[in-house]
């Protein structure tokens, strides 16, 4: 028994010694590190102040009205210069094309001279209207045509084919050549509604691009068409309508009735680069310089408002 007792004590001592050695060699458990604090970031498309930011990877396509195209192109150029890497692609095609492209999701922005409600087949309730400017439109002829004014009835008679020679309205003995726009054109829709009282135009040369229309009118003896005021230069001249010149004063008061809002539609609320671009075009920097420099009128200059049905009210 004594022997067993001593042996038991020896084993106990050895076990304690080994336990102590194991405890000294074990690495201490690492202290738990606090989770890294991530800086809070704003939601995509905004910054902490709530204004819109841009993202180089999000291109914007703006398609449609050729009347509006010069303003959108210049503003896009200025916007891209301020936002390196952002791409704004601007194309023409007419207001109808712009509205159908944005409605289908093929374009980010649909540029239009007419309200979406005026175009058949367009789901206007799905689109958001951004009115960015106002543009006047006038009958355009070569400076060689010795007529400066037409009554509304004379204008209607010319474009419906009843008057075919300039001598019938006080000009030289020269055949009148009509230059029309396709039915998808917002310029045509505006001119037809407010200058021609909705009368159907006679057949003539039909061109989609405002720049091409201007070139044909300038180079064709006796030609007449219609253009946004932003397209007039020394190669073509605008005609007065019932003695009223198309200028800022007569348009803002609606004394000269052939004008249109320039719309930039988005499908749903604008976001990201599209929102930033639209905010830029509505900024004082663009409205008070680029808009007026290119022959448009700022929205804020209008003394009247007009709805999709053509009803005019004083502001």
C-alpha positions as CSV (number, residue, x, y, z in Angstrom):
1,X,0.0,0.0,0.0
2,X,2.8,2.4,0.9
3,X,4.4,1.7,-2.5
4,X,1.1,2.4,-4.3
5,X,0.6,5.5,-2.4
6,X,4.1,6.8,-3.4
7,X,3.5,5.9,-7.0
8,X,0.2,7.8,-7.0
9,X,1.8,10.9,-5.6
10,X,4.6,10.8,-8.2
11,X,2.1,10.5,-11.1
12,X,0.1,13.4,-9.6
13,X,3.2,15.6,-9.5
14,X,4.2,14.8,-13.0
15,X,0.7,15.6,-14.3
16,X,0.7,18.9,-12.5
17,X,4.1,19.7,-14.0
18,X,3.0,18.9,-17.6
19,X,-0.2,21.0,-17.2
20,X,1.9,23.9,-16.1
21,X,4.2,23.6,-19.0
22,X,1.3,23.4,-21.5
23,X,-0.3,26.5,-20.0
24,X,3.0,28.5,-20.4
25,X,3.5,27.6,-24.0
26,X,-0.1,28.3,-25.3
27,X,-0.5,31.5,-27.3
28,X,-2.9,33.9,-25.6
29,X,-6.2,34.4,-27.4
30,X,-6.1,37.4,-29.7
31,X,-8.1,40.4,-28.4
32,X,-11.2,41.0,-30.5
33,X,-10.7,43.9,-32.8
34,X,-13.5,46.4,-33.2
35,X,-15.2,46.3,-36.7
36,X,-13.7,48.8,-39.1
37,X,-15.7,51.9,-39.4
38,X,-16.8,52.4,-43.1
39,X,-17.3,56.0,-44.2
40,X,-21.0,56.6,-44.9
41,X,-21.6,57.1,-48.6
42,X,-24.5,58.8,-50.3
43,X,-27.0,56.9,-52.4
44,X,-26.0,56.6,-56.1
45,X,-26.7,59.8,-58.0
46,X,-26.7,62.1,-55.0
47,X,-24.1,63.7,-52.7
48,X,-24.4,64.4,-49.0
49,X,-26.0,67.8,-49.7
50,X,-28.7,66.2,-51.8
51,X,-27.6,67.6,-55.1
52,X,-27.0,65.3,-58.1
53,X,-23.6,63.7,-58.8
54,X,-22.4,62.0,-62.0
55,X,-21.0,58.6,-62.7
56,X,-18.7,58.1,-65.8
57,X,-20.2,54.6,-66.4
58,X,-23.7,55.8,-67.0
59,X,-24.1,57.2,-70.5
60,X,-27.1,59.3,-71.4
61,X,-28.8,59.3,-74.8
62,X,-31.0,62.3,-75.8
63,X,-33.0,61.7,-79.0
64,X,-35.6,63.6,-81.0
65,X,-36.4,67.2,-81.9
66,X,-34.0,68.8,-84.4
67,X,-35.3,72.2,-83.4
68,X,-34.0,71.6,-79.8
69,X,-30.9,69.8,-81.0
70,X,-28.5,72.8,-81.1
71,X,-29.2,73.7,-77.5
72,X,-28.9,70.1,-76.2
73,X,-25.7,69.5,-78.1
74,X,-24.1,72.7,-76.8
75,X,-25.2,72.0,-73.3
76,X,-24.0,68.4,-73.5
77,X,-20.6,69.6,-74.6
78,X,-20.4,72.0,-71.7
79,X,-21.7,69.4,-69.2
80,X,-19.1,66.8,-70.3
81,X,-16.3,69.4,-70.0
82,X,-17.3,69.8,-66.4
83,X,-17.8,66.1,-65.7
84,X,-14.9,64.2,-67.2
85,X,-15.8,60.7,-68.3
86,X,-19.6,61.3,-68.5
87,X,-21.0,60.6,-72.0
88,X,-24.1,62.5,-73.3
89,X,-25.1,61.3,-76.8
90,X,-27.4,63.6,-78.8
91,X,-29.3,62.6,-81.9
92,X,-32.1,64.1,-84.0
93,X,-34.9,62.2,-85.7
94,X,-37.9,64.4,-84.8
95,X,-40.1,64.8,-81.8
96,X,-42.2,61.7,-82.6
97,X,-39.0,59.6,-82.6
98,X,-37.8,61.2,-79.4
99,X,-41.1,60.4,-77.6
100,X,-41.3,56.8,-78.9
101,X,-37.7,56.1,-78.1
102,X,-37.9,57.4,-74.5
103,X,-41.3,55.6,-74.0
104,X,-39.8,52.3,-75.1
105,X,-36.7,52.7,-73.0
106,X,-34.4,52.9,-76.0
107,X,-33.3,56.5,-75.1
108,X,-32.7,58.1,-71.7
109,X,-34.3,61.5,-72.8
110,X,-36.8,62.2,-75.5
111,X,-36.5,65.7,-76.9
112,X,-39.8,67.1,-78.2
113,X,-41.4,70.4,-79.5
114,X,-44.8,69.0,-78.6
115,X,-46.5,67.6,-75.4
116,X,-46.4,63.9,-75.2
117,X,-50.2,64.0,-74.9
118,X,-50.4,65.4,-78.5
119,X,-48.7,62.3,-80.0
120,X,-50.9,59.2,-80.6
121,X,-49.6,56.0,-79.2
122,X,-47.4,57.6,-76.6
123,X,-48.1,56.6,-72.9
124,X,-47.8,60.2,-71.6
125,X,-48.7,59.1,-68.1
126,X,-45.4,57.1,-67.9
127,X,-43.3,60.1,-69.0
128,X,-42.1,63.1,-66.9
129,X,-41.9,66.4,-68.7
130,X,-39.0,68.8,-68.2
131,X,-39.6,72.1,-70.1
132,X,-36.2,73.5,-70.7
133,X,-36.9,76.5,-73.1
134,X,-39.3,78.1,-75.5
135,X,-38.7,78.4,-79.3
136,X,-40.5,80.5,-81.9
137,X,-41.1,79.1,-85.4
138,X,-41.6,81.1,-88.6
139,X,-42.1,80.7,-92.3
140,X,-38.7,80.8,-93.9
141,X,-37.7,82.0,-97.4
142,X,-34.6,83.0,-99.3
143,X,-33.6,86.6,-99.0
144,X,-34.2,86.8,-102.8
145,X,-37.9,86.4,-102.2
146,X,-39.2,90.0,-102.1
147,X,-42.0,89.3,-99.6
148,X,-41.5,90.1,-95.9
149,X,-45.0,89.6,-94.5
150,X,-48.0,87.2,-95.0
151,X,-51.4,87.2,-93.5
152,X,-52.4,83.9,-91.9
153,X,-54.8,83.2,-94.7
154,X,-52.1,83.8,-97.4
155,X,-49.8,81.5,-95.5
156,X,-52.5,78.8,-95.3
157,X,-53.3,79.2,-99.0
158,X,-49.6,78.8,-99.9
159,X,-49.0,75.7,-97.8
160,X,-52.3,74.1,-99.0
161,X,-51.4,74.7,-102.6
162,X,-54.0,77.4,-103.4
163,X,-51.4,80.0,-104.0
164,X,-48.5,78.8,-106.2
165,X,-46.7,81.9,-107.4
166,X,-45.1,84.7,-105.3
167,X,-46.7,87.4,-107.5
168,X,-50.1,86.5,-105.9
169,X,-48.9,87.9,-102.6
170,X,-47.0,90.9,-103.9
171,X,-43.7,89.3,-104.9
172,X,-42.0,88.6,-108.2
173,X,-43.3,86.2,-110.8
174,X,-41.7,83.1,-109.3
175,X,-43.1,79.6,-108.7
176,X,-43.5,78.7,-105.0
177,X,-41.7,75.5,-103.9
178,X,-42.9,74.0,-100.6
179,X,-40.4,72.5,-98.2
180,X,-42.2,70.4,-95.6
181,X,-41.3,68.3,-92.6
182,X,-42.3,64.7,-92.0
183,X,-45.3,64.0,-89.8
184,X,-43.0,62.9,-86.9
185,X,-41.7,66.5,-86.7
186,X,-42.7,68.6,-83.7
187,X,-41.8,71.7,-85.7
188,X,-44.4,70.7,-88.3
189,X,-47.0,69.9,-85.6
190,X,-46.5,73.3,-84.0
191,X,-46.5,75.2,-87.3
192,X,-49.6,73.4,-88.5
193,X,-51.5,74.0,-85.3
194,X,-50.7,77.6,-84.7
195,X,-49.9,79.1,-88.1
196,X,-52.2,77.0,-90.4
197,X,-55.1,76.3,-88.0
198,X,-54.7,72.6,-88.6
199,X,-55.1,72.7,-92.4
200,X,-53.5,69.8,-94.3
201,X,-50.3,70.7,-96.1
202,X,-49.9,70.2,-99.9
203,X,-47.2,67.9,-101.2
204,X,-43.7,69.3,-101.4
205,X,-40.1,68.5,-100.7
206,X,-40.0,66.7,-97.3
207,X,-36.9,66.8,-95.1
208,X,-36.5,65.7,-91.5
209,X,-33.4,67.8,-90.5
210,X,-33.8,71.5,-89.8
211,X,-30.3,72.1,-91.1
212,X,-31.2,70.4,-94.4
213,X,-34.5,72.3,-94.7
214,X,-32.6,75.6,-94.3
215,X,-30.1,74.6,-97.0
216,X,-32.8,73.7,-99.5
217,X,-34.7,76.9,-98.9
218,X,-31.6,79.0,-99.3
219,X,-30.6,77.3,-102.5
220,X,-34.0,76.8,-104.2
221,X,-35.5,79.9,-106.0
222,X,-39.0,80.6,-104.6
223,X,-38.8,78.0,-101.8
224,X,-40.7,78.4,-98.5
225,X,-40.6,76.2,-95.5
226,X,-40.6,76.8,-91.7
227,X,-37.9,76.7,-89.1
228,X,-37.3,77.3,-85.4
229,X,-35.8,80.7,-84.9
230,X,-32.6,79.1,-83.6
231,X,-31.9,78.0,-87.2
232,X,-32.2,81.3,-89.0
233,X,-29.0,82.9,-90.4
234,X,-28.2,85.2,-93.2
235,X,-29.0,82.5,-95.8
236,X,-32.8,82.5,-95.0
237,X,-35.2,85.1,-93.6
238,X,-38.3,84.8,-91.4
239,X,-41.6,86.2,-92.6
240,X,-43.8,88.3,-90.4
241,X,-47.3,86.8,-89.7
242,X,-50.1,89.3,-89.9
243,X,-47.5,92.1,-89.5
244,X,-46.0,90.6,-86.3
245,X,-42.4,89.7,-86.2
246,X,-41.3,86.6,-84.4
247,X,-39.1,87.9,-81.6
248,X,-38.7,87.6,-77.8
249,X,-41.2,90.4,-77.0
250,X,-44.0,89.1,-79.2
251,X,-43.5,85.4,-78.3
252,X,-43.4,85.9,-74.5
253,X,-46.7,87.8,-74.6
254,X,-48.2,85.4,-77.2
255,X,-48.8,88.2,-79.6
256,X,-46.9,86.0,-82.1
257,X,-48.6,82.6,-81.6
258,X,-46.3,80.2,-83.4
259,X,-44.0,79.0,-80.6
260,X,-43.5,75.8,-78.6
261,X,-42.1,74.6,-75.3
262,X,-39.0,72.6,-75.7
263,X,-39.6,69.4,-73.7
264,X,-37.0,66.8,-72.5
265,X,-39.0,63.8,-71.4
266,X,-37.8,61.0,-69.2
267,X,-39.5,57.7,-68.5
268,X,-40.3,58.1,-64.8
269,X,-38.3,60.5,-62.6
270,X,-34.9,61.4,-63.9
271,X,-31.9,59.8,-62.0
272,X,-28.2,59.8,-62.1
273,X,-26.5,61.5,-65.0
274,X,-29.8,62.3,-66.7
275,X,-31.0,64.1,-63.6
276,X,-27.7,66.0,-63.3
277,X,-27.8,67.0,-67.0
278,X,-31.4,68.2,-66.8
279,X,-30.5,70.2,-63.7
280,X,-27.6,71.8,-65.5
281,X,-29.7,72.8,-68.6
282,X,-32.2,74.5,-66.2
283,X,-29.4,76.3,-64.3
284,X,-28.9,80.1,-64.6
285,X,-25.6,79.4,-66.3
286,X,-27.4,77.8,-69.2
287,X,-30.7,79.6,-69.2
288,X,-29.3,83.1,-69.0
289,X,-26.6,82.6,-71.6
290,X,-26.6,79.4,-73.8
291,X,-30.4,79.4,-74.2
292,X,-30.5,83.0,-75.4
293,X,-27.3,82.9,-77.4
294,X,-28.8,80.1,-79.5
295,X,-32.0,81.8,-80.2
296,X,-34.3,80.2,-77.6
297,X,-36.2,81.9,-74.8
298,X,-35.8,80.9,-71.1
299,X,-38.9,79.4,-69.6
300,X,-38.9,82.1,-66.9
301,X,-39.3,84.9,-69.5
302,X,-42.8,83.7,-70.6
303,X,-45.7,85.9,-69.6
304,X,-48.2,83.3,-70.5
305,X,-48.6,79.5,-70.1
306,X,-50.0,77.1,-72.7
307,X,-51.3,73.6,-72.1
308,X,-51.4,70.5,-74.4
309,X,-54.7,71.6,-75.9
310,X,-53.3,75.0,-76.8
311,X,-55.2,76.9,-74.1
312,X,-53.3,80.1,-73.1
313,X,-53.5,81.7,-69.7
314,X,-51.7,84.7,-68.3
315,X,-49.1,84.0,-65.6
